């Protein structure tokens, strides 16, 4: 299986690139944000539990998040692989993810991190804010806070995957297709591409 952790700061282009990777390698997209929203909206037991923490302004415990991920992953038993978006955010979550994947006789193949300078991120997010009207992309102070949180959270996770020799930093500057080709080059260098990539 091809299991990718896709990382990058706000504005790095993760959403665009994950959509292209999912199509090219026939992966199942596991986004913790989407999974949370779906469970809360659907009123599931896990969704109700997660909401109880969120309503109090607390972080949802790793155990609850992993159970949601498991539940979502189990809906695709024939998956060729997964792309994890927004998870793991801490070394503890990375370890929990390893344990979960071990129950499926698989593991994380690689962590791909889109690397973009902060000045470029701020420009992109302000532009996106004007285009989309997203409130969190309009205020420079909020943008900086989101970038800072990303830096603080991901440094330890990056170290976790570097120790496993699974971390790959990708230059996130260029056209969508140029960045996509860089991602594919790393994936294909680690795998037999014919096994995964849609050749049609």
The 8 nearest C-alpha neighbors of each residue, nearest first, counted from 0:
[[1, 80, 79, 2, 105, 78, 108, 81],
 [0, 2, 80, 108, 3, 79, 81, 107],
 [3, 1, 81, 107, 108, 80, 82, 0],
 [4, 2, 82, 109, 110, 108, 5, 83],
 [3, 5, 110, 83, 82, 111, 6, 109],
 [6, 4, 111, 84, 110, 112, 3, 83],
 [7, 5, 112, 111, 113, 4, 13, 8],
 [6, 8, 113, 112, 11, 114, 13, 9],
 [7, 9, 11, 149, 10, 146, 6, 113],
 [10, 8, 11, 146, 7, 145, 120, 124],
 [9, 11, 120, 12, 124, 123, 8, 13],
 [12, 10, 8, 9, 7, 13, 113, 115],
 [11, 13, 15, 10, 14, 16, 171, 7],
 [14, 12, 16, 15, 17, 11, 7, 6],
 [13, 15, 17, 12, 16, 18, 11, 84],
 [14, 16, 18, 12, 13, 17, 19, 175],
 [15, 17, 19, 13, 18, 14, 20, 12],
 [16, 18, 20, 14, 19, 15, 13, 21],
 [19, 17, 21, 16, 15, 20, 14, 22],
 [20, 18, 16, 22, 17, 21, 23, 15],
 [21, 19, 17, 23, 22, 18, 24, 16],
 [22, 20, 26, 25, 18, 19, 24, 23],
 [21, 23, 25, 19, 20, 24, 18, 26],
 [24, 22, 20, 197, 196, 21, 25, 19],
 [23, 25, 196, 195, 21, 26, 22, 20],
 [26, 24, 21, 22, 23, 79, 27, 197],
 [27, 25, 21, 80, 81, 24, 79, 28],
 [26, 28, 81, 82, 80, 29, 78, 21],
 [29, 27, 82, 81, 30, 26, 83, 21],
 [30, 28, 83, 82, 84, 31, 27, 81],
 [31, 29, 84, 33, 32, 83, 85, 34],
 [30, 32, 34, 33, 85, 35, 29, 86],
 [33, 31, 35, 30, 34, 36, 85, 84],
 [32, 34, 36, 30, 31, 35, 37, 29],
 [35, 33, 31, 37, 36, 32, 38, 30],
 [36, 34, 32, 38, 33, 37, 31, 39],
 [35, 37, 33, 39, 34, 38, 40, 32],
 [38, 36, 34, 40, 35, 39, 41, 33],
 [39, 37, 46, 41, 35, 43, 40, 36],
 [38, 40, 46, 42, 36, 41, 37, 47],
 [39, 41, 37, 42, 38, 36, 46, 43],
 [42, 40, 38, 39, 43, 37, 46, 36],
 [41, 43, 39, 40, 46, 47, 38, 44],
 [44, 42, 46, 38, 45, 41, 47, 39],
 [43, 45, 47, 46, 48, 42, 38, 49],
 [46, 44, 48, 43, 47, 49, 38, 67],
 [45, 47, 39, 38, 43, 49, 48, 44],
 [46, 48, 50, 44, 45, 49, 42, 39],
 [47, 49, 45, 51, 46, 50, 44, 52],
 [50, 48, 46, 51, 52, 47, 59, 45],
 [51, 49, 53, 47, 52, 48, 54, 46],
 [50, 52, 48, 54, 49, 53, 47, 55],
 [53, 51, 57, 55, 50, 49, 54, 59],
 [52, 54, 50, 56, 55, 57, 51, 49],
 [55, 53, 51, 56, 52, 50, 57, 49],
 [54, 56, 53, 52, 57, 51, 50, 58],
 [57, 55, 53, 54, 52, 58, 51, 59],
 [58, 56, 52, 53, 55, 59, 54, 60],
 [57, 59, 60, 52, 53, 56, 49, 61],
 [58, 60, 49, 52, 57, 61, 53, 63],
 [61, 59, 62, 63, 58, 64, 49, 52],
 [62, 60, 64, 63, 65, 92, 59, 95],
 [61, 63, 65, 60, 64, 66, 95, 59],
 [64, 62, 66, 61, 65, 60, 67, 59],
 [63, 65, 61, 67, 66, 62, 68, 60],
 [64, 66, 68, 62, 67, 63, 61, 69],
 [67, 65, 69, 63, 68, 64, 70, 62],
 [66, 68, 70, 64, 65, 69, 71, 63],
 [69, 67, 65, 71, 66, 70, 72, 64],
 [70, 68, 66, 72, 67, 71, 73, 65],
 [69, 71, 67, 73, 68, 72, 66, 74],
 [70, 72, 68, 74, 69, 73, 67, 34],
 [73, 71, 69, 74, 70, 75, 68, 76],
 [72, 74, 70, 75, 71, 76, 69, 68],
 [73, 75, 72, 71, 76, 70, 69, 77],
 [74, 76, 73, 78, 77, 72, 27, 71],
 [77, 75, 73, 78, 74, 72, 79, 103],
 [78, 76, 75, 79, 80, 74, 73, 27],
 [79, 77, 80, 75, 76, 27, 26, 81],
 [80, 78, 0, 26, 77, 1, 25, 81],
 [79, 81, 1, 0, 26, 2, 78, 27],
 [82, 80, 27, 2, 26, 28, 83, 3],
 [81, 83, 3, 28, 2, 4, 29, 27],
 [84, 82, 4, 29, 86, 30, 5, 3],
 [83, 85, 30, 86, 5, 29, 82, 4],
 [86, 84, 31, 30, 87, 83, 88, 32],
 [87, 85, 88, 84, 83, 31, 4, 30],
 [86, 88, 92, 93, 89, 85, 96, 90],
 [87, 89, 86, 152, 153, 92, 156, 85],
 [88, 90, 92, 91, 156, 87, 93, 152],
 [91, 89, 93, 156, 92, 94, 159, 155],
 [92, 90, 94, 89, 93, 95, 61, 87],
 [91, 93, 95, 87, 89, 90, 94, 96],
 [94, 92, 90, 96, 87, 91, 95, 97],
 [95, 93, 97, 91, 96, 92, 90, 98],
 [94, 96, 92, 98, 97, 93, 99, 91],
 [95, 97, 93, 99, 94, 98, 92, 100],
 [98, 96, 94, 100, 95, 99, 101, 106],
 [97, 99, 101, 95, 96, 100, 94, 102],
 [98, 100, 96, 101, 102, 97, 95, 103],
 [101, 99, 103, 97, 106, 105, 102, 98],
 [100, 102, 104, 98, 103, 105, 99, 97],
 [103, 101, 100, 99, 104, 98, 105, 97],
 [102, 104, 100, 101, 105, 99, 106, 98],
 [105, 103, 101, 102, 100, 106, 99, 0],
 [104, 106, 100, 101, 103, 0, 107, 102],
 [107, 105, 100, 97, 101, 108, 2, 104],
 [106, 108, 2, 109, 3, 97, 105, 4],
 [109, 107, 2, 3, 1, 106, 165, 110],
 [110, 108, 165, 3, 107, 166, 111, 4],
 [109, 111, 4, 166, 3, 165, 5, 167],
 [112, 110, 5, 167, 168, 6, 4, 109],
 [111, 113, 6, 168, 7, 169, 5, 114],
 [114, 112, 7, 169, 171, 170, 168, 11],
 [113, 115, 171, 170, 169, 112, 168, 7],
 [114, 116, 171, 11, 172, 117, 113, 120],
 [117, 115, 119, 118, 120, 114, 172, 171],
 [116, 118, 120, 119, 121, 115, 146, 122],
 [119, 117, 121, 120, 116, 122, 115, 123],
 [118, 120, 122, 117, 121, 116, 123, 115],
 [121, 119, 117, 123, 122, 10, 118, 124],
 [120, 122, 124, 118, 119, 123, 125, 117],
 [123, 121, 119, 125, 120, 124, 126, 118],
 [124, 122, 120, 126, 121, 125, 10, 127],
 [123, 125, 127, 121, 136, 126, 122, 10],
 [126, 124, 128, 122, 127, 137, 136, 123],
 [125, 127, 123, 129, 124, 128, 122, 130],
 [128, 126, 124, 130, 125, 129, 131, 123],
 [129, 127, 136, 137, 125, 132, 133, 131],
 [128, 130, 126, 127, 132, 131, 125, 137],
 [131, 129, 127, 128, 132, 126, 133, 125],
 [132, 130, 128, 133, 127, 129, 126, 136],
 [131, 133, 128, 129, 130, 134, 127, 137],
 [134, 132, 128, 131, 136, 135, 137, 127],
 [133, 135, 136, 137, 132, 128, 138, 131],
 [134, 136, 133, 137, 141, 138, 142, 128],
 [137, 135, 128, 124, 134, 133, 125, 138],
 [136, 138, 128, 134, 125, 135, 139, 133],
 [137, 139, 141, 140, 136, 142, 135, 134],
 [140, 138, 142, 141, 143, 137, 121, 125],
 [141, 139, 143, 142, 138, 144, 145, 137],
 [142, 140, 144, 138, 143, 139, 135, 145],
 [141, 143, 139, 145, 140, 144, 136, 138],
 [144, 142, 146, 140, 145, 141, 147, 139],
 [143, 145, 141, 147, 142, 146, 148, 140],
 [146, 144, 148, 142, 143, 147, 149, 141],
 [145, 147, 143, 149, 144, 148, 8, 150],
 [148, 146, 144, 150, 149, 145, 143, 151],
 [149, 147, 145, 151, 150, 146, 152, 144],
 [148, 150, 146, 152, 147, 151, 153, 8],
 [151, 149, 147, 153, 148, 152, 154, 146],
 [152, 150, 148, 149, 153, 154, 147, 155],
 [153, 151, 149, 150, 154, 148, 88, 89],
 [152, 154, 156, 150, 155, 151, 149, 157],
 [153, 155, 157, 156, 152, 151, 150, 158],
 [156, 154, 158, 157, 153, 159, 90, 152],
 [157, 155, 159, 153, 90, 158, 89, 154],
 [156, 158, 154, 160, 159, 155, 153, 161],
 [157, 159, 161, 155, 156, 160, 162, 154],
 [160, 158, 156, 157, 162, 161, 90, 155],
 [159, 161, 163, 165, 166, 162, 157, 158],
 [162, 160, 164, 158, 166, 163, 159, 165],
 [161, 163, 160, 164, 159, 158, 165, 166],
 [162, 164, 160, 161, 165, 159, 166, 158],
 [165, 163, 161, 162, 166, 160, 109, 167],
 [164, 166, 109, 160, 163, 161, 110, 167],
 [165, 167, 110, 161, 160, 164, 109, 111],
 [168, 166, 111, 110, 112, 169, 165, 109],
 [167, 169, 112, 111, 113, 114, 166, 170],
 [170, 168, 113, 114, 112, 171, 167, 111],
 [169, 171, 114, 172, 113, 168, 115, 178],
 [170, 172, 113, 114, 115, 169, 178, 11],
 [173, 171, 170, 115, 174, 178, 114, 177],
 [174, 172, 177, 178, 175, 171, 176, 170],
 [173, 175, 177, 176, 178, 172, 179, 171],
 [174, 176, 178, 177, 179, 173, 16, 15],
 [177, 175, 179, 174, 178, 180, 173, 181],
 [178, 176, 174, 180, 179, 175, 173, 181],
 [177, 179, 181, 175, 180, 176, 171, 173],
 [178, 180, 176, 182, 181, 177, 175, 183],
 [179, 181, 183, 177, 182, 178, 184, 176],
 [182, 180, 184, 178, 179, 183, 177, 185],
 [181, 183, 179, 180, 185, 184, 186, 178],
 [184, 182, 186, 180, 185, 181, 187, 179],
 [183, 185, 181, 187, 182, 186, 180, 188],
 [186, 184, 188, 182, 183, 187, 189, 181],
 [187, 185, 183, 189, 188, 184, 190, 182],
 [186, 188, 190, 192, 184, 189, 185, 183],
 [187, 189, 185, 186, 190, 184, 191, 192],
 [190, 188, 187, 186, 185, 191, 108, 192],
 [191, 189, 187, 192, 188, 186, 194, 195],
 [190, 192, 193, 194, 187, 189, 195, 188],
 [193, 191, 187, 194, 195, 190, 196, 186],
 [192, 194, 195, 191, 196, 198, 197, 190],
 [195, 193, 192, 191, 196, 190, 197, 24],
 [196, 194, 24, 193, 192, 197, 25, 79],
 [197, 195, 24, 23, 192, 193, 198, 194],
 [196, 198, 23, 199, 24, 195, 25, 22],
 [197, 199, 196, 193, 23, 195, 192, 24],
 [198, 197, 196, 23, 22, 193, 24, 195]]
